[in-house]
Amino acid sequence: MSYHSKKASRVLTLFAATALTLTSCSSTESGTGDTSAAPGTDAGGEVGYSESFLTDAFQVQLVKQLTDQAKAGGVNLLPAVNADGDAAKQNADITTLLGRGVKGLIVVPVDSKAVVPAITRANSKNVPVVSVDLGAEAGKIYMVVRADNVYMGKAACEYMGKQINGAGTVLDLQGDLATSNGQDRSKGFTTCMAEQFPGVKVISKPMNWKPDECATQAQTVLSTEKIDGVFMGSESVCLAGVQQTLRTQGKLTKVGEAGHIVSVGIDGSKAALDAVREGTLDAVISQPLDLYAKYGIQYIKDAMAGKAYQPGPTDHNSTIVQAGESLQDLLPSPTVTKENVDDASLWGNG
């Protein structure tokens, strides 16, 4: 998910090298019905791509992998338009893409609520929309390709709760609560703690997908409270700041060492996997970024070819659920520790 730092120059350079205009295939629009829809092969036209921001490794890698998958699948994906964390700009960007006459849209929303006018505008023009990582509060999205974010928060809780033996105080660094991902990750974590580890006190602080806010919240709480664990709603945003705070306060120790503060995050960046290898990060719940890209392209291709899906299990170990007018494909997310950190399928090892 996720992350509004303005340190964008280095990232945008990488982005410019990866956001390519690609070629070919797919047509018409979506319907309802078959859960085993085959790839669309007779659709055509340009596919617009609106990105939320490009200030962290996750989003940059997502651009690259979507671009690669589009090329492999014969989808004419336009270069990503960067909203730079500005919901109003994203709406304007999508309006521009629709005015260009795109036949499909892939959107990574800045904000679940703010993106609704853009989604309904696409709906009015019968342009199918696939969103990645985040859905919208209203409007019809052909498929939201995302992980089960409540599950990811729960998985982080279960790992941490066992490591601290169900007792102590933990810090929950929440994502932007205006987004479903921010809400769901924190909900999964805190609900699990209350139900499975009632002896653990949770201190929840919003960091709004911003590295500076994450570092500030961590510094404030870690300097005033005895903390046994830190949960990062996004380690892509928080890891550097949290570890620097722990280092400054003399609290950054390795797993198994005296005084170690258990830390678990969500995303699965290269930095996080390296920290797991080093023993300074206990575990990370890895988002299935490779699957976001694979199925994001597959679903927009299917949508433009008139294919249709219904709620239920898929053939790729996930479940499609109904969410308002939209469908969501909730993809699985592995818990990564030293035992499986070198798995080549993890996007952070890509």
N, C-alpha and C positions, 0 to 999 in steps of 0.2 A: 503495500500500500504504500510508505508513503509520502508530503515532505517538501516544505516550501522554503528551503534555504535559497538565498540569492547568490550563492557561490557557483554561478552557472557557466562561466566562460570556458573552463576546462571541459565540462560535461557537454556543452553545446558543440564544441569542436569535435568530440567523439560522435555526437549525435548526427552532425552534418555528414560525417563519413559513412554513417550506417543507414540513414533515411533515404532510400533510393526509390526512384520511380520504376515500378515493375510492370509486367505485362500479363494480358490475356483474360479470358473465360467468364461465365455465369450470367443469368437474366431473370426476369419476372419478380415475384415477391412471395411472402410467407403465407402459410395457412395453418391448419391444425390437423393432427392425425398421427401418422406413422412414427413410431419411436426408433425404427431401424433405417431411417432415411439414408440413402446412398449419397456420395458426393455429387453436387450439381456439376454437370459437364456442358450444359448448353446455355449457361448464363453469360452475360457480357456487360461491359461498361466499367467505368472507374469507380473505385471504392475510396471514399474519403476517410481520413484517419485523424482524429482529434485527441491529442495527448494532454494530460492534466498538468504535468510539469516534468522537467528533465534535470533535476538537481540531485539525484541519487542513483546509485548503481542499478537498482532494481528497474527503474523506469527506462534507463538507457539500454539495458539488456533486453527489456521487453520490446522496445522499438526494433532492435536488431533481429530478435527472433521472429517477431511478426513479419518483418520485411523478408526474412529468409523463407518463412513458411509460405508467404504469399507468392514468392518467386517459384517455389517448388510446386505449389498448387495451381499455378496459372491464373492468379488473381491480380488484376491491375490496381494494386494498392498505391495511392498517391503518397508522397512524402508526408510524414506526420507534421501536423500543425501544433505548435507548443502554446498552450494556454498560460504557461508560466504561473500556475496557481491562482489565476484570476477567473472566477466563474463567469463574469460578464464577458470577458474576452472569449471564453470558450463558447458561449452562446453566439457571439458574433462570428467566430470562426466557423461554426457549424452552419450558420445562415449563409456564409460565403460559399461553403462547399455545396450546399443544396442549390444555391444559385448557379453554380457551375454545372449542375446537372448530374451529380454522382448518382449511381444506381444502388449504392449501399453505403453504410457508415459503420466504422468501428470507433468507439468512443471509450476513453478512460476518463470518467467524470472527475472534475475537481470537487464537486459537491452534489450529493444525491438529490437534494431539493432544488438547487439552483439550475441544474441541467434539465429540469422538466420542460420548460418552454421549448428548448431545442429538440427534445425528443418528440413532443407533440407536433412541432413544425414538420419534422421528418415524417411522422405518421400521416399528416394531412397531405403530404406529397407522395404517399405510398412508397417511401424509401425505407427499406428494412434497416434496423439498427441492431448491432451486436455490441454489448459493452463488456469490458474486461476489468476484472478486479473489483468493480463497484457497480451497483445498479442505480436506479432512479426511484424516487418516491411515487411517481405517477408516470403515465404515458405507457406505450406498449414497446417493449424491447423484445425482439425475436428470441434472443438468448443472452442472459447475463452469465459470462464465464468467470467463475470465481471459486475460491476455496470456501469451505464452511468455516467462517471466521469465529463463530461461537465455539466450534470444535477446537480450533487452534488455541483459543484462550483457555479452554478446558484442559487441553493436552499440556500446556505450559504449567497450569496449576497442579495437575496430577504429578508431573515430574518434580516440581519444586516442593510441593507438600510432602512428598516422600523423602526428599533430600534433607529437609529441615525437621523431619520426624513429627510433623503435624503441630509444631509449636513455634511461637515467636511472632515477629512483625515483618511484613513484607511491603515493599513499595510497588504500586501499580502505576506505571507511566502510560497514561491513556493517549490514544490517538485523538484526532478531531472528532468530538462527539456529534458534530453536524453530519458526519458520514456514517453509513451503516457499518463499515469496517471498524471504525473507532468504537462505536457502540457495542458491536458484537464481540470483539476481542476482549474488551473490559468485562462485559457481561459474562462471557464464558469463564473468564478467570475468577471473578469475584463470586459468582454463583457456585462454582465448584468449590472454592475455599470455604464458603459458608456451609455447604452441604457435606463435604468430605473431610474438611480440616477445620472444624469449628474453633479449635484452640489457636488459630492463626489470626492475628489482627492485620487487616489490609488498609494501607494508606493510599488512596487513589488521588493522583495529580494529573491534570491534563497537560500534554505537551504539544497537541495540535499539529502533529507531523512536522515540527520545527526543531532542528538540532539545538539552537540556542535556548529554546524554552525547555527542552529535555534536560540539557546540562544544568540550567538554573534550578529546575525542580529537584533534580538529583542532588545538587550541592546543598540546597536548603534542607531537605529531609535527612540526608546522610550525616549532616553536621549537627542535627538537633535530636535525632532519634537513634536508638540502637536497632539497626536493620539487619535481618537475617537473610533476606532475599530481595532481588530486584527483578520485576517483570517489565520488559520493554515491549510495548505494543507494536513497535517497529525497531528492530536493531539497526536497520539501514539508516534510520534517523538518529538513534540514541547511543549506539555502542561506543563511538569515539568519546562523546561527552561524558557518559557514565564511567567509562574506564579511566578517563583523565581525572575525574572527580575522586574516584576510589584511590588512584595513584597519589594524588595530591594529599589526600587524608591518610595515607599509609595503610589503606584497606584493600588494595588490589593484591590478593593472594591467589594461588592456584588451587584447583580442586584437591581436597585432601589435606591441605595445609591448615594450621591453626588459624582461627579467625576468618576463615573463608566465607565470603558472602555469596550465596548461591545466586546466579544470574541466568535468566532464560529470556530469549527474545523470539520474535516472529519475523520472518522474511527469508533468511538463508543466504545472505550475501557472502562474497568471497572473504571479506574481513571477518565475518562471524564464523565461518568455517575454520579459518586460520586460528581464531581465538579459541575455538573448541579444541583444535589440535594442540594449542599451547597450554590449555588447561585454565585459561582465565575466563572463559565462558563455559558454563556447564552444559547447556543444550540450546538448540534453536529449532523452532518449528518452521520447516522450510515450505514456502509457498511453491506450488507446482508451476513455476513460470514457463517451463517448456510446454506444459499442457495448455496454459493460457494461450500461448501463441498458436499451438497446433489446432486447438478447437475453436479459437477465435476466428481463424481463417476458414476452417471447415464450416462453421455455422453461417458466416456471411455468404459463403459460396452456396450453401444449401438454401439460405433465405432467398437469394436472388434467383435461384433455380426453381423456387416454388415448393421446396421440400417442407415437411412439417414434423413437429415433435409433440409428444405428450408427456406429462409427469410420469416418473417411474425410473427404475434402474437402467443404467446404460451398459454398453459392452466394454467400457473403459474404467470400471470400478468406481463409478460415481453415481449420483442420483439427481435426476431433473425434478425440480419442484416448481409449483405455481407460486408466483409472488405478484399479487395484483393482476394486471393485464399481461405481465411478463412471465417468462420461464427462466429458471436459473439452473445451470449445471454446476453442482457443488462438487468440486474435485478434491481428491484426498491430499492430505499434507503430512509428510513424515516427520517424526521427532528425530532430530539428528544429535548424536552424542559421539564420543570418541570411537565407539564401536562401528559406526557406519558413516563417519564423516568423509571418507574417501570414495563414497559411492559416486560413480561417474555420471549418474542420471541427475544429480543435484545441480540446479542451475548455477549455484555459486562455484561449482567446479568446472563450469563450461569455459 
